[in-house]
Amino acid sequence: MIPDRITIFTDAQAAIRWMVSDEPGPGQKYDLEARRHIASIQRTVPGAIIEIRWCPAHEGVEGNEKADEWAKLAADEPDARGVEGLEWMTYSDPPEERSMPLLRSLANIKRKIAAKKWVEARAWAGGQTSKKKYKMLGSQRPDGTVVGSTKRLTSRFYQLKMGYCHTGQYLHWVKVRPTAQCWWCRCPTQTRDHLLKGCPKWKDQQRTLWKEVWKETE
């Protein structure tokens, strides 16, 4: 029997926000499923009141800690925690004496896959680098203005400085474009200097850029 008043508690504020939004984004699939379940209950029990309330995580709300405990048990090692209610499985038997492995939760499988990937990534990185590589010389110091900027601007600066930016020359080198020609003009090679100094498409922006550079460096 479905009660006519249901209150759902969750500590995920983002999930509650998505429940009242039609905008696409992460988790939207599950919010749409939740809406369908709520609509199904309301059709089954006309006039049913369903409330979704936020509660702080693990702050004394009855049942919250127990739910978290059960979730952790479900995600635990499959040989330590299995699926209850299956009479043909004896959980007290050691793994090597069972007729088949215990069923494991989806959370456990995802955790195992992620852990394996991290181990493989660390092993690969360890074989590709050494203590002598990527070490800045003692005489070199990073530019304070660049280092103090945002991560986005800093990454763009070093991409431009080293030539690994999305110019025609670079994209042709990595085989993304068939030629290195500038797509704004007829210059056969679109380089960093071409875009910042010579491309006629951006002559007004170039004039403003170098005027500001001159003011800051004079």
MODELLER restraints for C-alpha pairs under 7 A, 6 or more apart:
rsr = mdl.restraints
at = mdl.atoms
rsr.add(forms.Gaussian(group=physical.xy_distance, feature=features.Distance(at['CA:4:A'], at['CA:45:A']), mean=6.54, stdev=0.5))
rsr.add(forms.Gaussian(group=physical.xy_distance, feature=features.Distance(at['CA:4:A'], at['CA:48:A']), mean=4.37, stdev=0.5))
rsr.add(forms.Gaussian(group=physical.xy_distance, feature=features.Distance(at['CA:4:A'], at['CA:49:A']), mean=6.14, stdev=0.5))
rsr.add(forms.Gaussian(group=physical.xy_distance, feature=features.Distance(at['CA:5:A'], at['CA:48:A']), mean=5.65, stdev=0.5))
rsr.add(forms.Gaussian(group=physical.xy_distance, feature=features.Distance(at['CA:5:A'], at['CA:49:A']), mean=4.69, stdev=0.5))
rsr.add(forms.Gaussian(group=physical.xy_distance, feature=features.Distance(at['CA:5:A'], at['CA:50:A']), mean=5.90, stdev=0.5))
rsr.add(forms.Gaussian(group=physical.xy_distance, feature=features.Distance(at['CA:6:A'], at['CA:49:A']), mean=6.22, stdev=0.5))
rsr.add(forms.Gaussian(group=physical.xy_distance, feature=features.Distance(at['CA:6:A'], at['CA:50:A']), mean=4.75, stdev=0.5))
rsr.add(forms.Gaussian(group=physical.xy_distance, feature=features.Distance(at['CA:6:A'], at['CA:51:A']), mean=6.26, stdev=0.5))
rsr.add(forms.Gaussian(group=physical.xy_distance, feature=features.Distance(at['CA:7:A'], at['CA:50:A']), mean=5.80, stdev=0.5))
rsr.add(forms.Gaussian(group=physical.xy_distance, feature=features.Distance(at['CA:7:A'], at['CA:51:A']), mean=4.67, stdev=0.5))
rsr.add(forms.Gaussian(group=physical.xy_distance, feature=features.Distance(at['CA:7:A'], at['CA:52:A']), mean=5.87, stdev=0.5))
rsr.add(forms.Gaussian(group=physical.xy_distance, feature=features.Distance(at['CA:8:A'], at['CA:51:A']), mean=6.07, stdev=0.5))
rsr.add(forms.Gaussian(group=physical.xy_distance, feature=features.Distance(at['CA:8:A'], at['CA:52:A']), mean=4.72, stdev=0.5))
rsr.add(forms.Gaussian(group=physical.xy_distance, feature=features.Distance(at['CA:8:A'], at['CA:53:A']), mean=6.10, stdev=0.5))
rsr.add(forms.Gaussian(group=physical.xy_distance, feature=features.Distance(at['CA:9:A'], at['CA:52:A']), mean=6.01, stdev=0.5))
rsr.add(forms.Gaussian(group=physical.xy_distance, feature=features.Distance(at['CA:9:A'], at['CA:53:A']), mean=4.96, stdev=0.5))
rsr.add(forms.Gaussian(group=physical.xy_distance, feature=features.Distance(at['CA:9:A'], at['CA:54:A']), mean=5.72, stdev=0.5))
rsr.add(forms.Gaussian(group=physical.xy_distance, feature=features.Distance(at['CA:9:A'], at['CA:55:A']), mean=6.20, stdev=0.5))
rsr.add(forms.Gaussian(group=physical.xy_distance, feature=features.Distance(at['CA:10:A'], at['CA:53:A']), mean=6.44, stdev=0.5))
rsr.add(forms.Gaussian(group=physical.xy_distance, feature=features.Distance(at['CA:10:A'], at['CA:54:A']), mean=5.14, stdev=0.5))
rsr.add(forms.Gaussian(group=physical.xy_distance, feature=features.Distance(at['CA:10:A'], at['CA:55:A']), mean=5.85, stdev=0.5))
rsr.add(forms.Gaussian(group=physical.xy_distance, feature=features.Distance(at['CA:11:A'], at['CA:54:A']), mean=5.47, stdev=0.5))
rsr.add(forms.Gaussian(group=physical.xy_distance, feature=features.Distance(at['CA:11:A'], at['CA:55:A']), mean=5.08, stdev=0.5))
rsr.add(forms.Gaussian(group=physical.xy_distance, feature=features.Distance(at['CA:11:A'], at['CA:56:A']), mean=5.47, stdev=0.5))
rsr.add(forms.Gaussian(group=physical.xy_distance, feature=features.Distance(at['CA:11:A'], at['CA:57:A']), mean=5.34, stdev=0.5))
rsr.add(forms.Gaussian(group=physical.xy_distance, feature=features.Distance(at['CA:13:A'], at['CA:54:A']), mean=6.57, stdev=0.5))
rsr.add(forms.Gaussian(group=physical.xy_distance, feature=features.Distance(at['CA:18:A'], at['CA:28:A']), mean=6.63, stdev=0.5))
rsr.add(forms.Gaussian(group=physical.xy_distance, feature=features.Distance(at['CA:18:A'], at['CA:31:A']), mean=6.58, stdev=0.5))
rsr.add(forms.Gaussian(group=physical.xy_distance, feature=features.Distance(at['CA:19:A'], at['CA:31:A']), mean=5.58, stdev=0.5))
rsr.add(forms.Gaussian(group=physical.xy_distance, feature=features.Distance(at['CA:42:A'], at['CA:48:A']), mean=5.57, stdev=0.5))
rsr.add(forms.Gaussian(group=physical.xy_distance, feature=features.Distance(at['CA:58:A'], at['CA:64:A']), mean=6.01, stdev=0.5))
rsr.add(forms.Gaussian(group=physical.xy_distance, feature=features.Distance(at['CA:58:A'], at['CA:65:A']), mean=5.77, stdev=0.5))
rsr.add(forms.Gaussian(group=physical.xy_distance, feature=features.Distance(at['CA:73:A'], at['CA:81:A']), mean=6.43, stdev=0.5))
rsr.add(forms.Gaussian(group=physical.xy_distance, feature=features.Distance(at['CA:74:A'], at['CA:81:A']), mean=6.80, stdev=0.5))
rsr.add(forms.Gaussian(group=physical.xy_distance, feature=features.Distance(at['CA:74:A'], at['CA:105:A']), mean=5.89, stdev=0.5))
rsr.add(forms.Gaussian(group=physical.xy_distance, feature=features.Distance(at['CA:75:A'], at['CA:105:A']), mean=5.91, stdev=0.5))
rsr.add(forms.Gaussian(group=physical.xy_distance, feature=features.Distance(at['CA:75:A'], at['CA:107:A']), mean=5.19, stdev=0.5))
rsr.add(forms.Gaussian(group=physical.xy_distance, feature=features.Distance(at['CA:75:A'], at['CA:108:A']), mean=4.52, stdev=0.5))
rsr.add(forms.Gaussian(group=physical.xy_distance, feature=features.Distance(at['CA:76:A'], at['CA:108:A']), mean=6.28, stdev=0.5))
rsr.add(forms.Gaussian(group=physical.xy_distance, feature=features.Distance(at['CA:77:A'], at['CA:108:A']), mean=6.92, stdev=0.5))
rsr.add(forms.Gaussian(group=physical.xy_distance, feature=features.Distance(at['CA:78:A'], at['CA:102:A']), mean=5.97, stdev=0.5))
rsr.add(forms.Gaussian(group=physical.xy_distance, feature=features.Distance(at['CA:78:A'], at['CA:103:A']), mean=6.63, stdev=0.5))
rsr.add(forms.Gaussian(group=physical.xy_distance, feature=features.Distance(at['CA:78:A'], at['CA:104:A']), mean=5.10, stdev=0.5))
rsr.add(forms.Gaussian(group=physical.xy_distance, feature=features.Distance(at['CA:79:A'], at['CA:95:A']), mean=6.64, stdev=0.5))
rsr.add(forms.Gaussian(group=physical.xy_distance, feature=features.Distance(at['CA:79:A'], at['CA:102:A']), mean=6.48, stdev=0.5))
rsr.add(forms.Gaussian(group=physical.xy_distance, feature=features.Distance(at['CA:82:A'], at['CA:102:A']), mean=5.64, stdev=0.5))
rsr.add(forms.Gaussian(group=physical.xy_distance, feature=features.Distance(at['CA:82:A'], at['CA:103:A']), mean=5.86, stdev=0.5))
rsr.add(forms.Gaussian(group=physical.xy_distance, feature=features.Distance(at['CA:82:A'], at['CA:104:A']), mean=6.33, stdev=0.5))
rsr.add(forms.Gaussian(group=physical.xy_distance, feature=features.Distance(at['CA:83:A'], at['CA:103:A']), mean=6.22, stdev=0.5))
rsr.add(forms.Gaussian(group=physical.xy_distance, feature=features.Distance(at['CA:146:A'], at['CA:154:A']), mean=5.73, stdev=0.5))
rsr.add(forms.Gaussian(group=physical.xy_distance, feature=features.Distance(at['CA:147:A'], at['CA:154:A']), mean=6.75, stdev=0.5))
rsr.add(forms.Gaussian(group=physical.xy_distance, feature=features.Distance(at['CA:159:A'], at['CA:165:A']), mean=5.06, stdev=0.5))
rsr.add(forms.Gaussian(group=physical.xy_distance, feature=features.Distance(at['CA:160:A'], at['CA:192:A']), mean=6.90, stdev=0.5))
rsr.add(forms.Gaussian(group=physical.xy_distance, feature=features.Distance(at['CA:164:A'], at['CA:170:A']), mean=6.38, stdev=0.5))
rsr.add(forms.Gaussian(group=physical.xy_distance, feature=features.Distance(at['CA:167:A'], at['CA:190:A']), mean=5.96, stdev=0.5))
rsr.add(forms.Gaussian(group=physical.xy_distance, feature=features.Distance(at['CA:167:A'], at['CA:191:A']), mean=5.84, stdev=0.5))
rsr.add(forms.Gaussian(group=physical.xy_distance, feature=features.Distance(at['CA:167:A'], at['CA:192:A']), mean=6.58, stdev=0.5))
rsr.add(forms.Gaussian(group=physical.xy_distance, feature=features.Distance(at['CA:168:A'], at['CA:180:A']), mean=4.41, stdev=0.5))
rsr.add(forms.Gaussian(group=physical.xy_distance, feature=features.Distance(at['CA:168:A'], at['CA:181:A']), mean=5.93, stdev=0.5))
rsr.add(forms.Gaussian(group=physical.xy_distance, feature=features.Distance(at['CA:168:A'], at['CA:182:A']), mean=5.93, stdev=0.5))
rsr.add(forms.Gaussian(group=physical.xy_distance, feature=features.Distance(at['CA:168:A'], at['CA:189:A']), mean=6.67, stdev=0.5))
rsr.add(forms.Gaussian(group=physical.xy_distance, feature=features.Distance(at['CA:168:A'], at['CA:190:A']), mean=4.81, stdev=0.5))
rsr.add(forms.Gaussian(group=physical.xy_distance, feature=features.Distance(at['CA:168:A'], at['CA:191:A']), mean=6.60, stdev=0.5))
rsr.add(forms.Gaussian(group=physical.xy_distance, feature=features.Distance(at['CA:169:A'], at['CA:180:A']), mean=4.56, stdev=0.5))
rsr.add(forms.Gaussian(group=physical.xy_distance, feature=features.Distance(at['CA:169:A'], at['CA:189:A']), mean=6.07, stdev=0.5))
rsr.add(forms.Gaussian(group=physical.xy_distance, feature=features.Distance(at['CA:169:A'], at['CA:190:A']), mean=5.58, stdev=0.5))
rsr.add(forms.Gaussian(group=physical.xy_distance, feature=features.Distance(at['CA:169:A'], at['CA:191:A']), mean=5.72, stdev=0.5))
rsr.add(forms.Gaussian(group=physical.xy_distance, feature=features.Distance(at['CA:171:A'], at['CA:177:A']), mean=5.58, stdev=0.5))
rsr.add(forms.Gaussian(group=physical.xy_distance, feature=features.Distance(at['CA:172:A'], at['CA:178:A']), mean=6.02, stdev=0.5))
rsr.add(forms.Gaussian(group=physical.xy_distance, feature=features.Distance(at['CA:172:A'], at['CA:179:A']), mean=5.50, stdev=0.5))
rsr.add(forms.Gaussian(group=physical.xy_distance, feature=features.Distance(at['CA:172:A'], at['CA:180:A']), mean=5.22, stdev=0.5))
rsr.add(forms.Gaussian(group=physical.xy_distance, feature=features.Distance(at['CA:180:A'], at['CA:188:A']), mean=6.45, stdev=0.5))
rsr.add(forms.Gaussian(group=physical.xy_distance, feature=features.Distance(at['CA:180:A'], at['CA:189:A']), mean=4.92, stdev=0.5))
rsr.add(forms.Gaussian(group=physical.xy_distance, feature=features.Distance(at['CA:180:A'], at['CA:190:A']), mean=5.97, stdev=0.5))
rsr.add(forms.Gaussian(group=physical.xy_distance, feature=features.Distance(at['CA:181:A'], at['CA:187:A']), mean=5.93, stdev=0.5))
rsr.add(forms.Gaussian(group=physical.xy_distance, feature=features.Distance(at['CA:181:A'], at['CA:188:A']), mean=4.28, stdev=0.5))
rsr.add(forms.Gaussian(group=physical.xy_distance, feature=features.Distance(at['CA:181:A'], at['CA:189:A']), mean=4.65, stdev=0.5))
rsr.add(forms.Gaussian(group=physical.xy_distance, feature=features.Distance(at['CA:181:A'], at['CA:190:A']), mean=5.53, stdev=0.5))
rsr.add(forms.Gaussian(group=physical.xy_distance, feature=features.Distance(at['CA:182:A'], at['CA:188:A']), mean=6.38, stdev=0.5))
rsr.add(forms.Gaussian(group=physical.xy_distance, feature=features.Distance(at['CA:182:A'], at['CA:189:A']), mean=6.01, stdev=0.5))
rsr.add(forms.Gaussian(group=physical.xy_distance, feature=features.Distance(at['CA:182:A'], at['CA:190:A']), mean=4.47, stdev=0.5))
rsr.add(forms.Gaussian(group=physical.xy_distance, feature=features.Distance(at['CA:184:A'], at['CA:201:A']), mean=6.13, stdev=0.5))
rsr.add(forms.Gaussian(group=physical.xy_distance, feature=features.Distance(at['CA:185:A'], at['CA:199:A']), mean=6.87, stdev=0.5))
rsr.add(forms.Gaussian(group=physical.xy_distance, feature=features.Distance(at['CA:196:A'], at['CA:206:A']), mean=6.04, stdev=0.5))
rsr.add(forms.Gaussian(group=physical.xy_distance, feature=features.Distance(at['CA:197:A'], at['CA:206:A']), mean=6.18, stdev=0.5))
